Amino acid sequence: MPQLSRRDDALITTFGRLVEAQSRLERRLGADLEARCDLPHAWFEVLVRLGRSAAGRLTMGSLAEEVSLTTGGVTRLVDRMEAAGYVERVPCPTDRRVSYASLTDSGRAKLDEATQVHAANLRSVFATFSDEDRNTLDALLDRLRPVHADLAAGS
């Protein structure tokens, strides 16, 4: 019987399926947000994080971590969102090196609009999943969340 090569590793296939599913969902759901709400999916993700945070704001560093961008990438993204009126930068009163991205009233309104569209799309995507299926998926994804920190720490 031939020996399996490393490229045939079942975990590589599993990861590939996860990446493929994420990519297809990103394209489909992102295109609909853009078409119906005139909002790129990356902007929606920023608005969601800010909307769920205390006082509707996060440090730029925290925001970068939450949306998986470099600090330079999140700076450019926030620049565009600020020009659109959805966020504003607020300096930290105790550390001038730190600034916050803060949700504006216009950003809250856009988030409310886009959340309705995105939630309806997600209900369609997950229509064939039972509550138990979604709970299982959530639990499995939660187990993957700390992996980034483990890899960064060299574990």
Backbone torsions as a table, in degrees:
resi	resn	phi	psi	omega
1	MET	NA	130.4	-178.6
2	PRO	-68.3	144.7	179.0
3	GLN	-78.7	139.0	178.2
4	LEU	-70.9	136.4	175.7
5	SER	-82.0	167.8	180.0
6	ARG	-62.7	-30.1	-179.5
7	ARG	-70.4	-14.4	177.1
8	ASP	-94.4	6.7	-179.0
9	ASP	-57.7	130.9	-177.7
10	ALA	-60.9	-32.3	178.9
11	LEU	-67.2	-32.9	176.2
12	ILE	-65.5	-39.8	177.3
13	THR	-65.9	-43.4	178.5
14	THR	-60.4	-47.3	179.3
15	PHE	-62.8	-41.2	178.2
16	GLY	-59.9	-39.3	178.0
17	ARG	-66.3	-38.8	177.4
18	LEU	-63.6	-45.5	179.3
19	VAL	-63.8	-43.2	179.9
20	GLU	-62.7	-45.6	179.2
21	ALA	-61.7	-44.9	179.8
22	GLN	-62.0	-43.0	-178.0
23	SER	-64.6	-44.1	179.9
24	ARG	-66.3	-42.3	177.8
25	LEU	-63.9	-42.1	179.1
26	GLU	-58.0	-47.6	-179.4
27	ARG	-64.3	-47.2	-176.8
28	ARG	-66.6	-52.5	-176.5
29	LEU	-71.4	-37.6	177.9
30	GLY	-64.4	-40.7	179.2
31	ALA	-63.3	-38.6	-179.7
32	ASP	-69.9	-40.2	175.5
33	LEU	-60.8	-42.0	179.9
34	GLU	-64.9	-45.0	-176.5
35	ALA	-70.9	-42.3	-173.4
36	ARG	-90.3	-26.4	-175.5
37	CYS	-121.7	-1.8	-176.0
38	ASP	53.2	47.1	-176.0
39	LEU	-139.6	116.2	175.1
40	PRO	-61.3	147.6	-178.0
41	HIS	-59.2	-38.8	178.8
42	ALA	-60.1	-37.5	177.9
43	TRP	-66.9	-41.2	178.4
44	PHE	-58.4	-44.4	-179.2
45	GLU	-61.9	-37.7	176.4
46	VAL	-65.9	-46.9	-179.7
47	LEU	-60.6	-40.4	178.7
48	VAL	-61.4	-48.0	-179.1
49	ARG	-61.3	-43.8	179.3
50	LEU	-67.2	-40.6	-179.7
51	GLY	-64.7	-28.4	-180.0
52	ARG	-90.8	-8.4	-175.7
53	SER	-87.0	162.7	176.7
54	ALA	-62.2	131.0	177.8
55	ALA	63.3	11.8	177.3
56	GLY	67.8	29.1	-179.7
57	ARG	-148.4	155.1	176.4
58	LEU	-141.5	153.0	172.5
59	THR	-65.6	154.4	179.5
60	MET	-59.7	-38.4	178.6
61	GLY	-64.2	-44.1	178.5
62	SER	-64.5	-41.7	179.3
63	LEU	-62.5	-43.5	178.1
64	ALA	-57.4	-45.1	179.9
65	GLU	-63.3	-43.2	-176.0
66	GLU	-69.1	-30.6	-179.6
67	VAL	-105.5	11.7	175.0
68	SER	57.6	49.4	174.2
69	LEU	-123.2	161.1	171.1
70	THR	-72.3	166.1	177.1
71	THR	-63.8	-36.3	176.4
72	GLY	-65.2	-40.2	178.7
73	GLY	-64.1	-42.6	-179.9
74	VAL	-71.2	-31.5	176.1
75	THR	-61.4	-46.9	179.1
76	ARG	-64.6	-40.1	178.8
77	LEU	-63.9	-45.9	179.2
78	VAL	-65.6	-34.8	175.3
79	ASP	-56.1	-47.6	-178.8
80	ARG	-67.2	-40.3	-179.8
81	MET	-69.2	-33.3	177.0
82	GLU	-67.5	-41.6	177.9
83	ALA	-62.5	-31.0	178.6
84	ALA	-81.1	-11.6	177.8
85	GLY	89.9	11.1	-177.0
86	TYR	-88.4	-26.7	179.2
87	VAL	-137.1	163.9	172.3
88	GLU	-140.1	154.6	175.8
89	ARG	-90.7	137.4	179.3
90	VAL	-127.2	124.8	179.8
91	PRO	-70.7	147.4	175.0
92	CYS	-74.8	129.8	-177.5
93	PRO	-70.6	-17.5	-175.7
94	THR	-110.2	-10.6	-178.2
95	ASP	-147.9	106.1	-174.0
96	ARG	-67.5	-12.9	176.7
97	ARG	-77.5	-15.0	-174.4
98	VAL	-106.5	137.0	170.9
99	SER	-133.7	154.9	-179.4
100	TYR	-106.2	148.3	164.8
101	ALA	-96.4	127.0	-175.2
102	SER	-125.1	138.7	179.7
103	LEU	-72.3	133.5	175.0
104	THR	-93.3	171.5	175.8
105	ASP	-60.4	-39.5	177.2
106	SER	-63.8	-39.3	176.9
107	GLY	-63.9	-40.1	176.9
108	ARG	-63.2	-42.5	179.5
109	ALA	-64.0	-42.8	179.1
110	LYS	-66.4	-39.0	177.2
111	LEU	-62.2	-43.8	178.6
112	ASP	-60.5	-44.7	179.2
113	GLU	-61.5	-51.2	-175.6
114	ALA	-68.9	-32.1	179.6
115	THR	-62.7	-39.6	178.1
116	GLN	-62.4	-44.9	179.6
117	VAL	-64.8	-48.0	-176.8
118	HIS	-65.2	-41.8	179.6
119	ALA	-63.5	-40.9	178.2
120	ALA	-63.5	-41.6	177.7
121	ASN	-63.3	-41.7	-179.9
122	LEU	-67.4	-36.0	175.2
123	ARG	-60.2	-38.5	177.5
124	SER	-66.5	-46.1	-179.4
125	VAL	-59.4	-41.8	-175.1
126	PHE	-98.3	16.5	-176.7
127	ALA	-59.5	-32.2	-178.6
128	THR	-88.6	-0.9	178.6
129	PHE	-90.8	133.6	173.0
130	SER	-77.8	168.8	174.8
131	ASP	-57.6	-39.8	179.4
132	GLU	-63.8	-41.6	177.3
133	ASP	-58.8	-47.5	-178.8
134	ARG	-65.3	-40.2	178.1
135	ASN	-63.0	-40.4	177.9
136	THR	-64.7	-45.5	178.3
137	LEU	-60.2	-45.6	177.9
138	ASP	-58.0	-44.9	-178.6
139	ALA	-63.9	-41.6	179.7
140	LEU	-67.3	-42.5	178.3
141	LEU	-65.1	-37.6	177.1
142	ASP	-61.6	-32.8	178.0
143	ARG	-69.7	-25.2	178.5
144	LEU	-83.7	-21.6	-174.4
145	ARG	-56.1	-43.6	-178.0
146	PRO	-75.8	-4.8	-177.5
147	VAL	-59.3	-39.9	-179.9
148	HIS	-57.5	-45.8	180.0
149	ALA	-64.2	-40.2	179.4
150	ASP	-63.6	-43.5	-179.9
151	LEU	-67.0	-39.7	-179.8
152	ALA	-65.4	-32.5	-179.1
153	ALA	-83.0	-6.2	179.0
154	GLY	85.3	17.5	179.3
155	SER	-73.7	NA	NA
